[in-house]
Amino acid sequence: MSDLKDPASKAKTPKNPASTQETSVPEQLEKILAGPEEDIDASRAGLRAIATFEATKGVLVLFVGLGFSAFLRHDARHIVENIIKHFRLNPAHHFPQIFLEAVQKASDMNLWLLAFGALAYSLVRFIEAYGLWRQRVWAEWFAIASGGIYLPFEFYEIIRHVTIIKIAITTTNILIVVYLFWQRFRWAKQLG
């Protein structure tokens, strides 16, 4: 007999209209992780700054790779001699001599390998930059790994010969790796 009750009496009015909306598990997880709006904006800004830095590195290395491929089409020694003349450097001095010797030793195969390596490195930087810009977790872990891999070599180079540029590169790399670690563990801590 209870089935014969008025159907309207079965429907309960929800006290909170937002509770009637169903949310997916990723949306619920995002709400849990969100925290204050300022944290999200700061996190986004930090990741986008790193993404811009990585994309810039990719562009610079891509230009270097294009430079190597340009050497393949022309007489590399002639190009280096023109650069030395343009900057009014003495070819007998130490640094111009280094470039002239390097060009003499470089074969077409070595230049192709360097150009291909520059292209591959640039692609990796662009993929990493895209992932960081879009705030992808895989990109953060990838950036931690790729930045961390260079640190021992950078420390070795500083120990061999200290320069401001080496210290700046190593410090920047350390800051990026530490920041991304902090980001990852901060979010993991909020999960519980």
C-alpha positions as semicolon CSV with decimal commas, in nm:
position;residue;x (nm);y (nm);z (nm)
1;M;0,000;0,000;0,000
2;S;0,287;0,233;0,058
3;D;0,349;0,219;-0,317
4;L;0,024;0,404;-0,374
5;K;0,145;0,719;-0,204
6;D;0,167;1,039;-0,397
7;P;0,483;1,031;-0,617
8;A;0,552;1,392;-0,530
9;S;0,597;1,293;-0,167
10;K;0,877;1,055;-0,266
11;A;1,080;1,331;-0,427
12;K;1,274;1,516;-0,164
13;T;1,378;1,870;-0,227
14;P;1,755;1,900;-0,201
15;K;1,873;2,150;0,056
16;N;2,179;2,240;-0,151
17;P;2,119;2,283;-0,525
18;A;2,490;2,229;-0,599
19;S;2,470;1,878;-0,454
20;T;2,239;1,770;-0,735
21;Q;2,514;1,821;-0,990
22;E;2,721;1,511;-1,042
23;T;3,096;1,564;-1,069
24;S;3,347;1,324;-1,208
25;V;3,631;1,181;-1,002
26;P;3,895;1,402;-1,175
27;E;3,684;1,711;-1,102
28;Q;3,647;1,610;-0,739
29;L;4,021;1,546;-0,716
30;E;4,090;1,882;-0,873
31;K;3,869;2,051;-0,610
32;I;4,056;1,871;-0,333
33;L;4,393;1,972;-0,475
34;A;4,290;2,323;-0,567
35;G;4,345;2,490;-0,236
36;P;4,327;2,867;-0,235
37;E;4,297;3,037;-0,572
38;E;4,628;3,219;-0,516
39;D;4,812;2,886;-0,493
40;I;4,671;2,776;-0,827
41;D;4,767;3,104;-0,994
42;A;5,117;3,099;-0,842
43;S;5,165;2,737;-0,945
44;R;5,046;2,812;-1,300
45;A;5,276;3,115;-1,322
46;G;5,577;2,915;-1,201
47;L;5,514;2,631;-1,443
48;R;5,461;2,871;-1,731
49;A;5,783;3,055;-1,650
50;I;5,972;2,725;-1,660
51;A;5,790;2,628;-1,981
52;T;5,896;2,955;-2,143
53;F;6,255;2,899;-2,030
54;E;6,256;2,545;-2,174
55;A;6,101;2,658;-2,503
56;T;6,363;2,934;-2,529
57;K;6,640;2,677;-2,481
58;G;6,478;2,467;-2,753
59;V;6,468;2,760;-2,996
60;L;6,831;2,854;-2,928
61;V;6,955;2,499;-2,978
62;L;6,741;2,468;-3,291
63;F;6,915;2,775;-3,435
64;V;7,252;2,620;-3,349
65;G;7,144;2,302;-3,529
66;L;7,040;2,504;-3,831
67;G;7,383;2,665;-3,819
68;F;7,546;2,322;-3,832
69;S;7,332;2,229;-4,129
70;A;7,436;2,554;-4,300
71;F;7,798;2,445;-4,267
72;L;7,709;2,135;-4,465
73;R;7,613;2,340;-4,769
74;H;7,913;2,570;-4,764
75;D;8,282;2,557;-4,699
76;A;8,285;2,570;-4,319
77;R;8,640;2,702;-4,297
78;H;8,552;2,987;-4,531
79;I;8,248;3,079;-4,315
80;V;8,456;3,080;-3,995
81;E;8,726;3,290;-4,161
82;N;8,460;3,542;-4,267
83;I;8,321;3,556;-3,913
84;I;8,673;3,615;-3,777
85;K;8,731;3,893;-4,031
86;H;8,390;4,047;-3,962
87;F;8,466;4,079;-3,591
88;R;8,823;4,192;-3,671
89;L;8,982;3,913;-3,474
90;N;9,339;3,800;-3,525
91;P;9,328;3,444;-3,668
92;A;9,660;3,367;-3,497
93;H;9,517;3,429;-3,149
94;H;9,392;3,151;-2,925
95;F;9,010;3,166;-2,960
96;P;8,988;3,216;-3,337
97;Q;9,242;2,935;-3,375
98;I;9,018;2,703;-3,171
99;F;8,728;2,760;-3,411
100;L;8,945;2,715;-3,720
101;E;9,088;2,387;-3,588
102;A;8,743;2,259;-3,488
103;V;8,607;2,330;-3,836
104;Q;8,900;2,155;-4,000
105;K;8,843;1,843;-3,790
106;A;8,467;1,835;-3,840
107;S;8,345;1,599;-4,107
108;D;8,009;1,620;-4,282
109;M;7,892;1,320;-4,078
110;N;7,983;1,494;-3,750
111;L;7,796;1,806;-3,858
112;W;7,491;1,597;-3,953
113;L;7,504;1,425;-3,614
114;L;7,532;1,758;-3,434
115;A;7,243;1,902;-3,636
116;F;7,029;1,593;-3,565
117;G;7,121;1,603;-3,195
118;A;7,023;1,970;-3,180
119;L;6,690;1,890;-3,345
120;A;6,622;1,603;-3,104
121;Y;6,713;1,818;-2,802
122;S;6,486;2,097;-2,927
123;L;6,195;1,857;-2,973
124;V;6,237;1,730;-2,619
125;R;6,245;2,089;-2,485
126;F;5,933;2,182;-2,687
127;I;5,741;1,875;-2,563
128;E;5,846;1,952;-2,205
129;A;5,749;2,318;-2,245
130;Y;5,407;2,220;-2,384
131;G;5,342;1,982;-2,094
132;L;5,449;2,236;-1,833
133;W;5,241;2,511;-1,995
134;R;4,938;2,280;-1,985
135;Q;5,023;2,184;-1,624
136;R;5,069;1,815;-1,694
137;V;5,210;1,604;-1,413
138;W;5,417;1,392;-1,653
139;A;5,592;1,709;-1,773
140;E;5,679;1,811;-1,419
141;W;5,835;1,471;-1,349
142;F;6,009;1,478;-1,686
143;A;6,152;1,824;-1,612
144;I;6,273;1,708;-1,270
145;A;6,447;1,409;-1,429
146;S;6,594;1,598;-1,723
147;G;6,713;1,884;-1,503
148;G;6,853;1,648;-1,241
149;I;7,049;1,449;-1,497
150;Y;7,258;1,754;-1,589
151;L;7,346;1,853;-1,233
152;P;7,644;1,617;-1,180
153;F;7,798;1,730;-1,509
154;E;7,737;2,094;-1,424
155;F;7,901;2,048;-1,082
156;Y;8,196;1,877;-1,248
157;E;8,235;2,167;-1,491
158;I;8,225;2,419;-1,206
159;I;8,490;2,222;-1,017
160;R;8,708;2,210;-1,329
161;H;8,681;2,580;-1,400
162;V;8,455;2,828;-1,224
163;T;8,282;3,090;-1,439
164;I;7,982;3,312;-1,376
165;I;7,796;3,152;-1,669
166;K;7,846;2,799;-1,531
167;I;7,732;2,908;-1,185
168;A;7,426;3,083;-1,333
169;I;7,329;2,779;-1,542
170;T;7,373;2,539;-1,250
171;T;7,186;2,766;-1,007
172;T;6,897;2,806;-1,252
173;N;6,882;2,430;-1,302
174;I;6,886;2,365;-0,926
175;L;6,609;2,621;-0,869
176;I;6,391;2,463;-1,138
177;V;6,439;2,109;-1,003
178;V;6,377;2,217;-0,641
179;Y;6,067;2,418;-0,738
180;L;5,918;2,128;-0,934
181;F;5,993;1,883;-0,650
182;W;5,824;2,122;-0,409
183;Q;5,523;2,143;-0,642
184;R;5,489;1,768;-0,674
185;F;5,525;1,694;-0,302
186;R;5,300;1,982;-0,203
187;W;5,018;1,835;-0,411
188;A;5,092;1,483;-0,287
189;K;5,076;1,605;0,073
190;Q;4,735;1,761;0,011
191;L;4,609;1,424;-0,112
192;G;4,680;1,281;0,227
